Amino acid sequence: MKNVRIGDILIEYGYITADQLDKALAYQKEHRELRIGQALQALGFVSEKQVLEALAKRLGLRMVDFAALTVDDRAVEKLPRELAVKYTMLVIGENGPLLTLAVNDPLNYYGIEDIRQLTGRDLEIVLAEEEPLKRAISYYYAEISARRAARSANDTFTGTAAGDELAIDMTVAGDDDAPIIRLLNSLVQRASTTGASDIHIEPFEQGTVVRMRVDGVMVKCTDLQRAAHQPLIARIKIMSNLDIAEHRIPQDGHFRARLDNGLDVNVRVSILPTVFGEKAVLRLLASNARIQHAGQFGMDDETFRRFLPLLDRPNGIIYLTGPTGSGKTTTLYMVLESLSQRMVNISTVEDPVERNLQHINQTQVNPIAGLTFESGLRALLRQDPDIIMVGETRDAETASISVRAAITGHMVFSTLHTNDALSSIVRLKDMGVEPYMIANSVVGLVAQRLMRQVCPHCARQVPATDAERTLLGEDVPFVRRGAGCPKCSGTGYRGRIAIHELVVIDKQMRRMIVSGATQEEMTAYARKTQNMRSLRQSAVQLVRDGVTTPEELLKITYYED
């Protein structure tokens, strides 16, 4: 293997020409940090997959695809994480004395030999593309770390009575090696790696269950000893600056955590007393989530085309509506980041500030200190803002101030918890806002939901049932479903996509609001004159396109049009 020259192999198998190799060698002299294979890829002469295929042919190795691969967690543990990251190599299985090692560079003889010496085992080398391999390393070591931390915490508290105050004092003193601290760190790391939005720490009579919400669905993570529960809650409270001695009332807070990849993640914390102890829900407010149509605020082409003119309005309110966890704040942040490129002053009042945005003045609500949405919004109006974002319109006073801010020349963005776009009008009236004030301030309403997407790695077409054809249309002979694979943890789904329902408040809609028209009348008008697509219609189209399934359609939009 030491005599293998990647350039000669690529020429031999017809992937590149000799002239292209000479150009890559010249390019490599200017960029000495690159290997010749990387130089060829940088110049566009060859892809990473072609390089690996050529090496596989010459060296008699096989390539693996992590999307269709079942990795043995016990085998992964044979190699320390530090070496796996250092060499970009991962042990994916074992067969007797033989370990299967996935590598991206089979010519890294020193790394392979280092792992052979450390493990004392013979190695079967397989090839994998670099980015999937790096993601697999991050994912599987996060899984292992969480399990080890849970075992360590359980071992520490075995035989300890539940609620032992001495145990709490010992484990939250600040030692990074304490089992409870390592457990919390590993849970946050695992949640981030697996794309979970929330961590649920739930106390029951026999013990504590830790579950995570991945793509909107609860997935069990681990079980903890009953005695480990209170120390873990205490650690979360300390991190969130909450009252560690208070166990009778709900508490809310947040903290920042540093992940293994060097990125920070904001964690929003909610503590709620239950029969068997305090339940904690940790929401990860990560900024690196992959968003479909990110350049269009997650919207499809038609909705984005109708939404964009609203951003050019000099004043008015745009409400984003939907239940908790439907991606409203993420959409608002994308809109604000786009608007921040203009010569405007943008200020926000949020609870909490989920992500720090450049060129935007963000204020964190602090009710204990007297900084509420209402007082913060009143103060913002004296800060010469052009655009204001109110994290959530929760009460009548916040709604009233927002409406007056819009009428007096400001552009306001906020969120509401309603079922669809036009329900926002009913909700604002219920809060006590006068209809003429709503009509003169609101310029647009956007309802949003998130739907799970069919896993692309195990998707297959299956015949549509009679009920599904009635739901989708008689011209739909097949629907697309995931069979379940390691990539989607057997669920058949991977990732989520947003659907939207947009209503523009035009002159006629304003007249209807003032005159007290019903929600059904306004909906009929919006469909006829604005070609408004309901959430259900958008969801049906995604099912017809094979993006998601009829089950998701019924779960997200259960009501009749």
C-alpha positions in Angstrom: 0.0 0.0 0.0 2.9 2.4 0.6 3.7 2.4 -3.1 0.1 3.4 -4.1 -0.1 6.8 -5.9 -3.7 8.1 -6.1 -3.0 10.1 -9.2 -1.8 7.1 -11.1 -4.8 5.0 -10.0 -7.3 7.7 -11.2 -5.5 7.8 -14.6 -5.5 4.0 -14.8 -9.2 3.8 -14.2 -10.0 6.7 -16.5 -11.3 9.2 -14.0 -8.7 11.9 -14.9 -6.2 12.6 -17.6 -2.4 13.1 -17.2 -2.8 16.8 -18.0 -5.4 17.1 -15.2 -3.0 15.4 -12.8 -0.2 17.9 -13.8 -2.5 20.8 -13.1 -3.5 19.4 -9.8 0.2 18.9 -8.8 0.9 22.5 -9.7 -2.2 23.6 -7.7 -1.0 21.4 -4.7 2.3 23.3 -4.7 0.4 26.5 -4.0 -1.9 24.8 -1.4 0.5 22.6 0.5 -2.1 21.6 3.1 -4.0 19.6 0.4 -3.4 16.1 -0.6 -3.4 15.3 -4.3 -6.9 13.8 -4.2 -8.2 16.9 -2.5 -6.5 19.1 -5.1 -8.2 17.2 -7.9 -11.5 17.6 -6.2 -10.9 21.3 -5.6 -10.3 21.8 -9.3 -13.4 19.9 -10.2 -11.6 17.1 -12.1 -13.0 14.3 -9.9 -15.5 13.8 -7.1 -14.8 12.3 -3.7 -16.8 9.2 -4.6 -14.8 8.6 -7.7 -11.5 8.9 -5.7 -12.8 6.3 -3.2 -14.1 4.0 -6.0 -10.7 4.0 -7.6 -8.9 3.3 -4.3 -11.4 0.5 -3.6 -10.7 -1.1 -6.9 -7.0 -0.9 -6.6 -6.8 -1.9 -2.9 -9.5 -4.6 -3.0 -11.6 -2.7 -0.4 -15.3 -2.2 -0.2 -17.3 1.1 0.2 -20.0 1.5 2.8 -23.0 3.8 3.0 -23.9 4.9 6.5 -27.5 5.5 5.4 -28.0 1.7 4.9 -25.5 0.5 7.5 -26.1 -0.9 10.9 -23.3 0.1 13.2 -22.5 -2.0 16.3 -22.4 0.4 19.3 -20.3 -2.0 21.3 -17.7 -2.1 18.5 -17.6 1.7 18.4 -16.5 1.7 22.0 -13.3 -0.2 21.2 -11.8 3.0 19.9 -11.5 6.2 22.0 -13.4 9.2 20.6 -10.2 11.3 20.5 -8.5 9.0 18.0 -11.7 8.6 15.9 -11.9 12.3 15.6 -8.2 12.8 15.0 -8.0 10.3 12.2 -11.6 10.5 10.9 -12.0 6.7 11.4 -14.8 4.8 13.1 -15.0 1.1 14.2 -18.4 0.0 12.9 -18.4 -3.7 13.7 -16.4 -6.8 14.9 -16.3 -10.4 13.9 -14.3 -12.5 16.3 -10.8 -11.0 16.5 -11.4 -8.7 13.5 -12.6 -5.1 13.8 -14.2 -3.3 10.8 -12.7 0.2 10.5 -14.4 2.8 8.3 -11.9 5.3 6.9 -11.9 8.1 4.4 -8.2 8.0 3.7 -6.9 4.4 3.4 -3.4 5.7 2.7 -3.2 7.2 6.3 -0.9 4.3 7.3 0.1 5.9 10.6 -3.5 6.4 11.8 -4.5 2.8 10.8 -1.4 1.4 12.5 -2.0 3.5 15.6 -5.5 2.1 15.9 -4.2 -1.5 15.3 -1.7 -1.2 18.1 -4.1 0.4 20.5 -6.9 -2.2 20.0 -4.6 -5.1 19.6 -6.9 -6.4 16.9 -6.7 -7.1 13.2 -8.5 -4.5 11.1 -10.8 -4.8 8.0 -10.6 -1.5 6.3 -13.7 -0.2 4.5 -14.1 3.2 2.7 -16.7 5.9 3.5 -17.2 9.5 2.3 -15.8 12.1 4.6 -18.9 14.1 5.7 -21.2 11.1 6.4 -18.3 9.5 8.3 -17.8 12.6 10.4 -21.5 12.8 11.2 -21.5 9.1 12.1 -18.6 9.7 14.5 -20.4 12.6 16.2 -23.7 10.6 16.4 -22.4 7.3 17.7 -20.0 8.7 20.3 -22.9 11.0 21.6 -25.0 7.9 22.0 -22.2 6.1 23.8 -21.5 9.1 26.1 -25.1 9.4 27.1 -25.4 5.7 28.0 -22.1 5.7 29.9 -23.2 8.8 31.8 -26.5 7.3 32.7 -24.8 4.1 33.9 -22.4 6.1 36.0 -25.2 8.2 37.5 -27.2 5.1 38.3 -24.2 3.3 39.8 -23.5 6.4 42.0 -27.0 6.5 43.4 -27.6 2.8 43.7 -28.7 2.2 47.3 -29.3 5.9 47.9 -32.7 7.1 49.1 -34.7 9.2 46.6 -34.3 12.9 47.4 -31.1 12.5 49.5 -29.9 16.1 50.1 -26.4 15.0 50.8 -26.2 13.4 47.4 -27.4 16.6 45.8 -24.8 18.7 47.5 -22.0 16.4 46.4 -22.9 16.2 42.8 -23.7 19.9 42.0 -20.6 21.4 43.6 -19.0 22.2 40.3 -16.8 19.3 39.5 -17.0 18.6 35.8 -16.3 14.9 36.4 -19.3 14.5 38.7 -21.7 11.8 37.3 -24.7 14.1 37.3 -22.8 16.9 35.4 -21.5 14.5 32.9 -25.0 13.0 32.5 -26.6 16.4 31.7 -23.7 17.4 29.3 -24.1 14.1 27.5 -27.8 14.4 27.2 -27.6 17.9 25.6 -24.8 16.6 23.3 -26.8 13.6 22.2 -30.0 15.7 21.7 -28.0 18.1 19.5 -26.4 15.3 17.5 -29.6 13.4 16.8 -31.5 16.6 15.9 -33.8 16.4 18.9 -35.8 19.6 19.8 -36.6 18.8 23.4 -35.3 16.6 26.3 -38.0 15.4 28.7 -36.8 14.2 32.2 -39.9 12.5 33.6 -40.1 11.2 37.2 -42.3 8.1 37.9 -42.8 5.9 40.9 -40.2 3.3 39.9 -37.6 5.6 38.4 -37.0 8.4 35.9 -37.4 8.2 32.1 -35.5 10.4 29.8 -37.1 10.9 26.4 -36.3 13.2 23.4 -38.5 14.7 20.8 -37.0 13.9 17.4 -38.9 15.2 14.3 -41.9 15.9 16.5 -42.1 12.4 18.0 -41.1 11.3 21.5 -38.2 8.7 21.5 -37.0 7.0 24.7 -33.4 7.7 25.5 -32.5 6.1 28.9 -33.8 5.1 32.4 -32.4 6.6 35.6 -32.5 5.5 39.2 -35.1 7.2 41.3 -32.5 8.6 43.6 -30.6 10.3 40.6 -33.6 12.4 39.6 -33.4 15.2 42.2 -29.6 15.8 41.8 -30.2 16.0 38.0 -33.0 18.5 38.5 -30.8 20.5 40.9 -28.0 20.7 38.4 -30.4 21.9 35.7 -31.7 24.6 38.1 -28.1 25.7 39.0 -27.3 26.0 35.3 -30.5 28.0 34.7 -30.2 30.3 37.7 -33.4 29.0 39.3 -34.3 28.5 42.9 -32.8 25.1 43.9 -34.8 25.0 47.1 -38.2 25.6 45.5 -40.0 22.4 44.6 -43.7 23.5 44.8 -44.2 25.9 41.9 -43.2 25.9 38.2 -40.0 27.6 37.2 -38.6 28.7 33.8 -35.1 29.6 32.8 -32.4 29.0 30.3 -28.7 28.3 30.0 -26.0 28.0 27.3 -24.0 24.8 26.6 -20.9 24.3 24.6 -21.0 21.2 22.3 -18.1 19.0 21.4 -17.9 20.6 17.9 -17.3 24.0 19.6 -20.7 25.4 18.9 -22.9 26.9 21.6 -26.5 25.9 22.0 -29.2 27.8 24.0 -31.3 25.6 26.2 -34.7 26.8 27.4 -35.7 25.1 30.7 -39.2 24.5 32.1 -39.6 22.9 35.6 -43.0 21.6 36.6 -43.9 19.8 39.9 -45.6 16.4 39.4 -46.8 13.7 41.8 -43.4 11.9 41.8 -41.1 14.9 41.6 -40.3 17.8 39.3 -40.4 17.2 35.6 -37.9 19.1 33.4 -38.3 19.9 29.7 -35.1 21.3 28.0 -35.7 22.8 24.6 -32.6 23.1 22.4 -32.6 26.3 20.5 -29.9 25.4 18.0 -29.0 27.7 15.0 -27.6 24.9 12.8 -30.8 23.1 11.9 -31.2 22.4 8.2 -34.2 24.3 6.8 -36.0 23.5 3.5 -36.3 26.6 1.3 -34.2 28.6 3.8 -33.8 31.4 1.3 -37.6 31.7 1.2 -38.1 31.6 5.0 -39.1 27.9 4.7 -42.0 28.8 2.4 -42.9 27.3 -1.0 -42.6 29.4 -4.1 -46.2 30.6 -4.3 -46.5 31.5 -0.5 -43.1 33.3 -0.6 -44.2 35.3 -3.7 -47.3 36.5 -1.9 -45.5 37.1 1.5 -42.5 39.1 0.2 -44.5 42.4 -0.6 -45.6 42.5 3.0 -42.0 43.1 4.1 -42.0 46.4 2.1 -44.9 47.8 4.1 -43.8 50.9 6.1 -46.0 49.9 9.1 -48.4 47.2 10.2 -48.4 43.9 12.1 -47.6 40.5 10.7 -48.6 37.6 13.0 -47.2 34.1 12.7 -49.5 31.6 14.3 -49.4 28.0 15.3 -49.0 25.7 18.3 -45.8 25.4 20.3 -43.0 23.8 18.4 -44.3 24.7 14.9 -41.2 26.7 14.0 -42.8 30.2 14.3 -39.7 31.8 16.0 -37.3 30.2 13.5 -39.3 31.7 10.6 -39.4 35.1 12.4 -35.6 35.0 12.8 -35.1 34.3 9.1 -37.3 37.2 8.3 -35.5 39.6 10.7 -32.1 38.5 9.4 -33.2 39.4 5.9 -34.6 42.8 7.0 -31.4 43.5 9.0 -29.6 44.0 5.7 -31.6 47.2 5.1 -30.8 50.6 6.7 -33.2 50.1 9.6 -33.2 49.9 13.4 -34.6 46.5 14.5 -35.4 45.7 18.2 -37.0 42.7 19.8 -38.6 41.7 23.1 -38.3 38.0 23.6 -38.7 35.3 26.3 -36.2 33.8 25.9 -33.7 35.2 23.3 -33.4 31.9 21.4 -30.5 32.9 19.1 -28.3 36.0 18.9 -28.8 37.9 15.6 -26.3 40.3 14.1 -27.3 44.0 13.8 -30.5 43.4 15.8 -31.1 44.7 19.4 -32.6 41.9 21.4 -34.1 42.3 24.9 -34.7 39.3 27.2 -37.9 39.5 29.3 -37.2 39.3 33.1 -40.5 39.3 35.0 -38.7 39.1 38.4 -36.9 42.4 37.7 -40.1 43.9 36.3 -39.2 43.6 32.6 -42.3 42.2 31.0 -43.4 42.1 27.4 -45.6 45.2 28.1 -42.9 47.3 29.8 -40.2 46.2 27.4 -42.4 47.1 24.4 -43.2 50.5 25.9 -39.5 51.1 26.3 -38.7 50.0 22.8 -41.1 52.6 21.4 -38.8 55.3 22.8 -35.7 53.7 21.2 -36.5 55.0 17.7 -37.2 51.6 16.1 -38.3 51.0 12.5 -39.1 47.3 13.1 -40.2 45.6 16.3 -40.4 41.9 17.0 -42.5 40.8 20.0 -41.7 37.2 20.8 -45.3 36.3 21.7 -48.5 38.2 22.1 -49.7 36.6 25.3 -52.2 39.1 26.8 -54.5 42.1 26.1 -52.0 44.7 27.1 -49.2 43.4 24.8 -51.7 43.1 21.9 -52.9 46.7 22.5 -49.5 48.2 22.6 -48.4 46.2 19.5 -51.5 47.5 17.6 -50.8 51.1 18.6 -47.1 50.7 17.6 -48.2 49.5 14.1 -50.7 52.4 13.7 -48.1 55.0 14.7 -45.7 54.0 11.9 -43.8 50.9 13.0 -43.5 47.5 11.4 -44.3 44.8 14.0 -43.8 41.1 14.0 -45.2 38.7 16.6 -46.6 35.2 17.2 -50.0 34.0 18.4 -51.2 30.5 19.4 -54.1 29.8 17.0 -55.2 27.0 14.8 -55.1 28.8 11.5 -54.4 32.2 10.1 -57.8 33.9 10.3 -58.4 32.5 13.9 -55.9 35.3 14.9 -58.6 37.9 14.2 -61.0 36.0 16.7 -58.1 35.7 19.2 -57.3 39.4 19.1 -61.0 40.3 19.5 -61.1 37.9 22.5 -58.1 39.8 24.0 -60.2 43.0 23.9 -58.7 44.7 20.9 -61.3 46.7 19.0 -62.1 45.5 15.5 -61.3 48.8 13.9 -57.9 48.7 15.5 -57.2 45.2 14.2 -58.3 46.2 10.7 -56.0 49.3 10.7 -53.0 47.5 12.0 -52.8 43.9 10.8 -51.4 43.5 7.3 -50.7 39.8 7.1 -51.4 36.5 8.9 -49.3 33.4 8.5 -50.2 30.0 10.0 -47.4 27.4 10.1 -47.0 23.7 10.9 -44.2 21.2 10.6 -44.7 17.8 8.9 -42.3 14.9 9.1 -40.7 13.9 5.7 -40.4 10.4 4.4 -36.9 9.1 5.0 -35.1 9.3 1.6 -33.0 6.3 2.4 -35.7 3.8 2.9 -38.7 5.4 1.0 -40.8 3.2 -1.2 -44.0 3.5 -3.1 -47.0 1.5 -1.9 -50.5 1.3 -3.4 -52.9 3.9 -1.9 -56.0 2.5 0.0 -59.5 3.5 -0.9 -59.6 5.9 2.1 -56.4 7.5 1.0 -57.6 8.0 -2.5 -60.7 9.6 -1.1 -58.5 11.9 0.9 -55.9 12.7 -1.8 -57.9 12.3 -5.0 -58.8 9.3 -7.2 -55.8 10.1 -9.5 -53.3 9.1 -6.8 -52.6 5.4 -7.2 -49.5 5.3 -4.9 -48.3 7.0 -1.7 -44.7 7.1 -0.5 -43.7 5.6 2.9 -40.5 4.8 4.6 -39.8 1.1 5.4 -37.6 2.0 8.4 -33.8 2.0 8.4 -30.9 2.8 10.7 -30.7 6.3 9.3 -34.2 7.1 10.5 -34.1 4.9 13.6 -36.7 2.6 12.1 -39.4 5.4 12.0 -39.6 5.8 8.2 -39.3 9.6 8.7 -36.3 11.9 8.6 -36.5 15.7 8.9 -39.4 18.0 8.8 -40.8 20.5 6.3 -43.0 23.6 7.0 -46.4 24.3 5.4 -48.0 27.7 5.5 -51.4 29.4 5.2 -51.1 33.1 4.2 -53.8 35.7 4.4 -53.1 39.3 3.2 -55.4 41.9 4.9 -56.6 44.0 2.0 -59.2 46.8 1.9 -62.2 44.4 1.6 -60.8 42.2 4.4 -60.5 45.3 6.6 -64.2 46.2 5.9 -65.2 42.6 6.8 -63.2 42.7 10.1 -64.9 46.1 11.1 -68.4 44.9 10.1 -68.0 41.7 12.2 -67.9 39.1 9.4 -67.6 35.5 10.5 -64.3 33.6 10.1 -66.0 31.4 7.5 -66.9 34.4 5.4 -63.4 35.8 5.6 -61.9 32.4 4.7 -64.2 32.1 1.7 -63.2 35.6 0.5 -59.5 34.9 0.9 -59.8 31.7 -1.1 -61.7 33.3 -3.9 -59.7 36.5 -4.3 -56.2 35.7 -2.9 -56.0 32.1 -4.0 -55.2 31.2 -0.4 -54.2 27.7 0.2 -55.2 26.2 3.6 -52.8 24.2 5.7 -54.7 21.1 4.7 -54.4 21.8 1.0 -50.7 22.4 1.4 -50.3 19.2 3.3 -52.3 17.2 0.7 -50.0 18.5 -2.0 -46.9 17.3 -0.1 -48.5 13.8 0.3 -49.3 13.8 -3.5 -45.7 14.8 -4.2 -44.4 11.9 -2.0 -42.7 14.2 0.5 -44.8 13.0 3.5 -47.5 10.4 4.3 -51.3 10.4 4.8 -50.7 9.7 8.5 -48.9 13.0 8.8 -51.6 14.8 6.9 -54.3 13.5 9.3 -52.1 14.3 12.4 -51.2 17.9 11.3 -54.5 19.0 9.7 -57.2 16.9 11.3 -60.1 19.2 10.7 -62.3 19.5 7.6 -61.8 22.4 5.2 
